[in-house]
């Protein structure tokens, strides 16, 4: 297995960098770098439209649906370079989740109706999976959808809905049958967020932000044509979607960007009369993180190559989730250590930091506290790290047991 980038890959990287330098608006770059999400909806959709005009709107989609035809390695390079350039992330719920589901399981009419708006950045999608008591045990969800002629009538609640306050559409898992196995009675349906009966309530997080919401559905009537695939088969589509959710879950590019920013801050901060970057203990922690991030990138490349060769992923995918999220959290912890009490700025102060011409160190300090709190979520999203360790144990120890029977 050759894990080195080819000459063509490196040429592609230069092409992406040139495009980012030319096409990424400076004001969007500045807000992303400062952690300012005051215009997050506008920035993400504007950037998506810029990518759409370039023909790069959906790197992993098939070409016939508007995709790029890039290899898995090129997709990884693109994601990493975008993160390093302080580009806003593409909306994963649209591009990496519902888009592939529509391509694989949607009808031609559904594809024609929804895919263009996803590609161009016209429509913002959010996800309706988790419910009170139904998170890791998603099959226990209770939100009901009852067929009434050419419609479904929905009643129930979804929680931990990310950025749903901005959404035009939501894709939901709903209960359409209570008989048999829980997974058997779940359906996958698309819902216009302007439909009467939908109420979005913000959930304030520890960092003061409104990143997630609870959404209530009270006799919400949805056209039956918005059902994906077959009724009661939604668990199949949900598993397919979750496979795409794990794409790039290691967050290599984002961690590289965060580490770069930490180094820049540590160069400007002083401890005992010299730059913090020259402090031996701090430098050792920084070097350890960088080494672990390099090792993680190699593991990520192994998974990408295995996927490109159509080999089933092993425990590496779970390792990516665990190590990627742990490294991101540790970088945020080291930022807190670097800035000390200066990192206790509120979210609003953090948002202003990148807009009022403050120096890089002050801007970094002002958002370090909020970032630290926000990144606690990484332990549980995309499959909790405890669950991932169980998967690793089952795959490795289970195979060992079978080979020694």
N, C-alpha and C positions, 0 to 999 in steps of 0.2 A: 504494500500500500504506500504510494508516494504522496506525502503530505505537504510537499513543497508547491508553492504557486508557480504556474508555468509562465513563460514569457508573455503569452496571450493574456493571462489573468492580470499580470502586472500592467500591461498596456490598457486593459479594461479599467483597472484602478485609476490610472492617470486620466482616462476619459471621464470617469465619474467625478474626480476631483475638479477637473476643469469645468465641468457642467455646474457643480455646486458653487464654485467661485463666481461663476457668471450669473447663474439663475436664481440662487437663494437670496431673497430680499434681505438687506442689511437689518431692517427693523425686526424681521421675524427671527433672524439669527441672534440678534441682541437679546430679545425677550427670552428665547429658548436658553441661551447661555446664562442668563440671570435668574432662571427659574421663575420668570414672570408669566403666569398663566391667565392674566387678566383678559387676554384676547385669544384664548386657546382655540375656541371654535373657529373663529375667523382665520387664524394662522394655519391651522391644520387643513381646513378646506381649501384655502388659497394655495397652500403648498401642493396639495393633492391635484389641483387644477393645473399647476405649473408642470408637474410630473406627467399629467395627462397630455398636455400639449407636446411634451417631449416624446411621448410614446412609452413612458416608464411608469405608468400609473399602477400597474399590478405585476410586479416582477415574477411572481410564481404562477400566474394564470397561464393556461394554454394560449398560444398565439391567436387561435381562431376566436377567442373571447376577449381579445384586447391585451393579452399578456406580451411579455418581451422575448420569450424563447431563450432566456438566459439559463446557464447551468446552475446547479446548486451552489457551486463555489462562487460564481458571479453574483448570485443573490446575496450570499454572505458578505462579499466584498462591498456590495452596494449598501446594505444595512449598516455595516461598520463605518463606512466613509460618511454616510449621512449623519450618524451619531457624532463622529469626530468633528464634523463641520457645523455642529449645533443646529442641524435641521430639526424641525418638529417631527415627531414620529408619525408615520401613516396610521390612520385609525384602524387598529387591528380588527375591531368588530366588523368593519366593512370589508376590508381587503383580504384579511387572513382567515376570517371565520365564515360570515354569511355568504360572501362571494363564492368560495370553493363549494359550499353546500349547494348553492343554486346551480353552479356549473355541473355538479355531479348528480343531483337529485331533482332539480327544478324542471318544470315543464318549459317548452320553448316560449310560451307566453310569459311565464314568470321571469325567464332570463331576459327577454326583450324588454320587459317592464322595469326591472330593478337593476340589472347590471350596468347600464349606461350611467345612471345617477351615482353609482358607487365609484366607477372609474373616474368620472369628471370631478368628483367632490361636491356634487349638487346635494346629495343626501347623506345625513349622519345617522348611523345605526348604533344601537346599543343592545345589550344582551339581557335576557330574562331567564336565568337558570335558578339561582339560589332562592330559597324561601326560609322562613323561620323553622328551624329543625331539619332543613334539607339543604345541606351544603356538600360536605364530603359524601354523605349518603343521598345523592341526588335522586335516586330512584324512588325515594319516599315522598317526593313532591306532591302537593295536594291541590294546586290551582286547577279549577274545573273548567272544562270547555264542553258545552252540551250542544249537540247539533239541533238546529231549529230551521228546517227547510234549507235554504241556500246560505245559511249563516251558522256561525258558532257563537254562543253566548258565554262570555268568560267572566268568572268571579274568582278572586283570590288576591294574593300578595306576592311580590318579588322583593328581595332585599339585596344589598351590596351591589346595586346596579351602578356601574361606572359611567359617569358623565351623561346619564340619562336625561338630565335637565336640558341638554342641547339637542336631543335626538329627534329626528323626523320619523324614524321607524324603530321597532324593537322586534327581535326574534325571540320567541318564547317556547319553552317546554311546558306543556299543559297535560292535565289528566283527562283522558277521554274514556277510560274504562277502569273499573276497580276490581274486576274479576281476574283471576290467574296471577302470574308473577307481576310484581310492581313494574318492571321494565316493559312488560307487554302492553300496558295501557297508557303509554305516553305518546303524545303527538307533538309535532313541530309546526308552529304557525307564525305568520308574519303579521304585525299589527301596526297600523298607522297611529302614531302617538297623539294625533289630533282627534282621535275617536272619542265621542262623549263617554264619560264614565271612568276615564283614566285620571288618576291623581298622582303627581310626583311630589314626594316629600324629601327634602334634603336630610342627610345624616352628617352632622358636623364631626369631623375627625379630630384627633389629638393636635394636629398641626393647625387647626382652625379652618381648614379648607372644606369645600363642599364637592368632594370628588365622587362620592357615592350617594345613592338615594334608595328609598323604599318606594315602590310603585304599587298602587292599589288599582284593582280592576273591579268595577261595580256594574254588572250587567252590560259589559262591553260587547257590542255586536260586530263581528268580523266576517267578511265574505268567505265562504267555504273555499273559494278559489285561492285563498291565501295559505291553504294547507300545503306544506311541503311533503311530497311523496304520498304514502298511504297513511290513513288513520291508524293509530296505535303502533306505528313503526318508528316513532320519533327517536327512540333510544339508539337506533342504528345511526341516524343522522347526527345525533348528539355526540356519539363516540367519534365519528368521522371529524366533526368540527373540533373536538378537543384535541385531536391529533394535530390539527393545524394551529391550535392555540399554543402548542408546545414549540412551534417553529421559532427559532432564535430566542428561546426562553432563557438561555444562558446570559444574554445581554452583554456580549463581549464588547461591542462598540460603545455602549453606554458606560460601561465600567472603565474602558480606556479613556474616554472623555473625562469622567469623574477623577480618575487618577492623574491625568494631565493637569486638570484644574487644581488638584490638591498640591501637586509639585509647584505650580506657579505661585500659589498662595504661600507655601512653606518657604519659598525663596524670598518673599517679601516680608514675612513675619520674622521677628527676632527673638531669640532666647539667649540669655547670658551674653548679650552684646554681639551675637553673630546670627546669621540666617538660620532659621529653624531647620532648613534642609540639611544643614551641616551638623545638626545635633545627632550624636551617635545612636541613641536609643530610638529617636524618631526615624532616623534614616534606616535602621534595621527593620522596623515595622513596615516602612514604605517599600523597601526592597523585597521583603517577604511577600507582600501583597502582589507586587509586580511579577514575581516569579510564579506565584500561584495562578495569576491571570494568564500568563504565557502558557502554562501547562493546561489550563482550561481551554484555551484557544486550540491547542493541539488535539485535545479530546473532541472538541466541537468539529474540527476538520475530519476526524475519524468517522464521526457520525454522518457528516455530510457526504463523505466518499462512500460509506456503506449504503446510504440511501440512494446515491446516484447509481450504484451498482446493483440496486434492487435487492439488497440484503436486509433482512429484518433487523431493526435496532435491538441491541442488547441492553444491558444495564447502563450503558453510557448515557442514554437519554435521561435517566433518573439522576445520574451523577451530574449532568449538566445543570439540571434544575437546582439540586442542592448546592453545589459549589458556586454556581453563578449567582444565586441569591445571597449566599453567605458572603461572598467577596464584595458584592455591592453594599451590603450592610456594614461590613468592616471598613470599607472606604469612608462611608458616612460617619462611622464612629471615630475614625482617625481625623476627620475634618473637625469634629467636635473637640477632640484633644488639641488640635492645632490652634483653634480660635478661642478656646476657653469660654469665658462668660460672654464674649462678643457674639457667640453663636446663639444667644437666647432671643434674637429678634423675632418679632411676630411675623405671621404670613404676609400681612399688609406691608410691613417694612421690607420684607424680602422682595415683594413685587416691585416696590419703588426703587430698590437698589440698582437695578439695571437701567433705570430711566432717568436718573438725576445726575449722571456723570460721575458717580463715585468710583474710587479706584477698585481694582480687581479684588484685592484682599478684603476690603470692606464689603463689597457685594457678595463675595464668597461666604464671609462670616454671617451675613444677615440671613442667608437662606440655608445655612448648614443645619440649624436646629430643626427647621420645618422638614427638611429632607430626611434627617435622621428619624423623625417620628413617622413620616410617610412610608419609609422603606421597611418598617416593621411588618407590613402586609406581605412582603415577599415570601415569608416563611410559609404562608398558607395558600397563596394564589397559584393557579395552574396545577393543583395537586399538592397538598401539604408535604413538607419535607419529611415528616414522620411516615406518611404513606409511601413516599419515594424510597425511604430506607427499607420498608417492608418489601417493596418490589425488588430492590437489589438483593435482599436476603433470599427471597423466593427464587429469583432467577439464578443466582450463583450457588447458594447452598442446595437448592432443589436439584439443579443439574449435577452437582457433586454427588448428591445422594443417589440419583438415578444411575450415575456411572459406576457406583460402588455397590449396587445391589447384588 
